Amino acid sequence: MKKILLSVFGILALAFATLTPAFAQSKGTVYYLVPTLLDEFQTGSVSALEMFLKQVGYEMKTLNADNKTDAQQSQMNDVIALKPSAIILAAVDFNALKPSIEAARAAGIPVVEFDRQITSTPSDFTSVAGTVEIGQIAADQAEKLLKAKHGSVKGKILQVLGDPGDPYTLDIQKGFEEKMKASPDVKIISVPAMQWEASNAGTIVADQMLANPDIDLIFSHAAHLSVAAVASLEAAGKKPGDVMLMSSNGAPVGLDLIRKGWLNVEVEQPLYAQAAAVAMFMDKVVNKQEIKPGEYDVLGLKSTVTKEAWGPNIKIPGAAITKENVDNPAFWGNMKPPSDTVKPVE
């Protein structure tokens, strides 16, 4: 699995490199603290951020925490001492990194939150998918699938969360379960896959299918968890279509599972746009200029900046991927980086 993901990372890096113009002089170095490189969204985020930041004049260096909170805390301390132009943080644990964010900003280094929103302390900018909305989109799709199967919205759903220390999965759960409250005949079983480990998801699916053989739908909060879910279903003698599946991040493995008939819906997390938004606002972040609330076009997606208690926050919409639209090159899981370059927000 790890070798496959690193190969995908290499392909993405090469693709991004061919689309990245050279700049005579860098505006400075930005450090990206990525939580892990064991899933395709995170490896893709490194390439996307590097490409878009280079387009607006910044060099980027990446540090991988391997899903270890203490490692990321140490990395933050090390990077603060280097005094970079800015730090981009995708936190392993949103509570544990609060003191590190505060230390960086106290040292005059702006901090951008990427993908994993932190609301307990101010940051200089946050770029996230509409994660609650992703959960709501998933709920809409679940209702359609259950109605098509049973004639009405009823049945049993196994929801495989990611790590409960990650607000991304908690927000998706919130949006999903709030929307599903309108369907009281649906029972939802929710179990977290600790540290986003695929093996944990596989064990959850195997155990729950034994305890609840009448599960209609498995909703995993990331595509790589669905790969493990499929392996467990195959081991139990299931075939594509026997149990309906959904997941939410739009990774290549998820799109492949749609093509193979295992996955019914993949709710995309807009990786390219999230990364592009960071680059678009980096000059304002570094120069400590006001980021005005309002609507912005980010790679053709209508995105909204709001001023929150934790600082300026841009939310970018996701979309449902099915067998009807799976080959659309706009979806990052098809590994075709956008050819349009981004420009700094004036």
N, C-alpha and C positions, 0 to 999 in steps of 0.2 A: 504493500500500500504506500509506504513512505517513498520507495523508488519511483512509483507511478506519479505521485504528487510532485516530486522533484523534477521529473521529466516534463510535466505540465508547466511547472514554474519556468523551466528553461525555454520552452516554446513561447510562453508569454513574454519573457524577457527579450527574446530575439525579435518578436513582433513589435514590441514597444520601442526597441532600439531603432528600428527602421523608420519609425514615425517621429522620432525626437530630433528637433533641430539643434545644432550646436550654438553655444553662446560664447562670445569672446571673453566676457568677464562675469563671474558669478556674483550675485547679490549677497551670498553667504551660504552657510551650511545649516541644514535642518536635519535633526535626528528623528527617526521614526522608531518608536519602541513598539514592536509587534508582539502580541502575546504568544503566538505559536506559528510554525510553518507547516503544520500537519494537516491543514485543510486548504482546499483550492481558493477559497475566498481570501484567506490571509496571504498566501503566496501571490495571488493576483493583485492584492492591494499594494504590495511592495512595488511591483512593476508599474502599476497605474500611477501611484503617487510620485515615483521617481520620474516618469515620463512627463506628467503634467507640471510638476515643480520645475523641471528643467526648461519647459516651455516658457515659464515666467521668470527664469533666471536664477534658480536656486539649485544647489547640489544637495543630495540627500544621502545619508548614511543610515543603515538599519541595524538594530540590535534585537535579537530574538530571545524571549524569556522562557521558551519551552514550557509555557503554562505554569511557571513557578512564580508565585507572588514575591518571594524574597529576592529572587534573581532580578525581577523587574524593579524592585525598590533599590537594589544596589546599582542597577544600570542608570536609574534616574540620578542617583548621587554622583556617579561618574560623569554623566553628561552635563550636569549642572556645573561641575568644575571646568568643563571645556568651554563654557559660555557660547553656545551656538546661537544662531539667529532666532531659532524657535525649536520647540520640541513638539512632535506629534505623538500622542499617546493613545494606544488601544489597550486599555487596562486589563490585566488578568483578573484583578479583583477591584471593583469600583470603590469599595470602602477603604481597603488597605492602602490605595495609592493617594488618598486625600492629602496626607502630610507631605508627600513628595511633590505634588502639584503646587502646594502652598510654598514649599521651599524654593522651587524653580521660579515662581512668580516674584517671590521676595528678593531673589537675586537678579531680577530684571529680565528674566527669560520668559517670553510668552509661551503658553501651553495651548495646543489645539487638541481637542478630543476627537478621535476618529472612530466611528462605528459604534463605540461603546460609551454611551452618555453617562456623565458623572454630574449629579445635581447637588451634591453635598458641599461643594466649594466652588467658587468662581474659576472659570477658565477664560481664555481670550477668544475662543471660537470653538464651536462644536458642529461637526458634520455627521449627520446620521440619516439612516433610512427612516421612513415613517413606520417604526416597528409595531406600534399599537395597530396601525392601519394594516400592516402585513398580516397580523393576527385576524383582523376583521375580514380581509380578503380571503384568507384561508377558511374562515367560518362560512362565508358565502359559498365557497366551493364545496365545503363539506356538506352543507345543506342540500346543494344540488345533487351531489353524488348519492347521498342517503335517500333522497326523494326518488331518484331514478331507480334505485334498487328496491325500495320498499313501498313506493307509492305515496309515502308521506315522510316527513323528516323525523325519523326515529332510528334507534340502533345504538351501537356501542363503539366508542372511539378510544383508542390508546394514543395518548399524547406523550411523545418522548421529547422531553425538554433537553436543553444543553445544561451547562453548569449553572447552578442557582446563584453563583457569585457574579454572573454576567447579566447586566440589565437588558441586554438584547433579547435573551430568551424570556425574561420575566415580562417584558413589555408585549412580546408576541403572545404569551400565555394570557395576559390581561385582556388584550384585544379579542383573542379567540374565544375565551370563556365568557366575556361580557356579551358578545354577539350571540353565542350559543344559548344564553339564558332564555332567549325567545323560543327555544325548542326544548321544552321540558321532557320530551320522550327520548332524549339522547343522553346516555350516560357517558361521562368522560373520565377515564382513568389517566392520571398524570404522574409520570415518573421521570426524575432527572437522570441524564447520562453524565455523571460527574466528569469534570475536566473536558467535556465534549469528546470523550473517548468513544470511538466507534465500537470497540469491543464491549463497552458497557451498554451501549444501545442494543447490540446484538443479544446480550444476555437478557435485557429487559424484555425484548420482543419474544424470545424463546420461552421465558418464564410466564409471561402474561398470556401467550397463546395456549399454554397448558392450563392455566388457571381460568382463562376466559376464552374458550374456543369459539365463542360467538362474536368475537370482535369483528366489526365490519370494516373499520378504517383505522389505519395507523398514520398519525401526523407527527413527523419528526421535524425538529427545528433547524435542521441543516441537512443538505443532500448527502454528505458523507455518512451521516447516521442512517439514512435510508439504504445505503449500500449494505450496511451491517444487518439492517432489518430484512432485506431481501435474502441475504445469506441464511438467516435463521428460518425464514419461511421456506426456502428451498430444502433446508435440512429436515423440515417437518413434512416434506412431501407436497408443499403448495406449489401452484403454478401461477403465472401472471393472470391477474383478474380474480383469483380466489379471494384475496383480501385487497381492498383498495388502499392506496398509499398516496400521501402528500408529503412534501417537505418545503422548507423555506430558506433559500438563499440564492438559488439559480446557478449553482456550480455545474461544471461540465458533466460530472458523474450523474447528477440529477437529470439533466437533459438526455443523457444516454439511457437512463432507466425509463424515461418516457418513451423513447424510440423502441425500447425492447418490450414495452407493454406492461412493465411492473408499476411504474409511477403514473398516477392519474393527473396530478397537478404539482407544479413547482412554482411557489410564489417567489418571484425574483427580488433580491435585494440589489438596488442599483449601484453596484460597485464603482463603475466608471464615473458616474455622476458624483458620488460621494467624494471620490479622490479629486475630481476636477474642481469641485467646490472649494476644497482646501487650497488648491493652487490659485484659484480666482481671488481669494481673499487674503492670501499670504502677505502681500505688500502691506495691507492695512493692519494685519496682525503684528508684523515685525516693526512697523513704524508707529504702532499704538494709536492708530487712527480710528475714528468712529465707524462702526459697521451698522449701516442703517437698516431697520426692519423694512420688509416689503417682499414683493415677488421678484424672483430672478430666474432667467433662463439658464439652466445648466445642462449642456449637451442636449438641448431640445426638451428637457423635462421642466415643467412648471414647479419651481421650488420656492419655499417660503422661509424667510429669515424672521425670527421673532427675538425680542429682547427678553430673556428669562432671568430669574434670580441668579443663575449660574453663568450668565453671559449670553452673547449672541449665539443663536442656535439655528442652523439650517436643516430643514426636514425635506427629504426627497422621496417621491412616491415610488412604490414597487408595482409589479404587475403579475398576473397569473399566466403561467406558461402551461400549455396543454399540447396534445398531439397535433392540434390544428395550427399552432403558431411556433412550434419548437425550433424551427430552422431560421427564425428571424435573426439576422446578424446583429441587431441592436442589443440582444441579450448577451451579457458578458460571458455566460457559460459557453457560447459558441466561439470564444477566443478570437474575436475579430475586433481589435482595439479601434476606437473611433479615429477617423482621419482628421477631423476638425481639431485645430489647436485652440487652447483656451487663452484668454487675455485677462490681465488683472482688472478687478473692478475699480473704476475711477472714483 
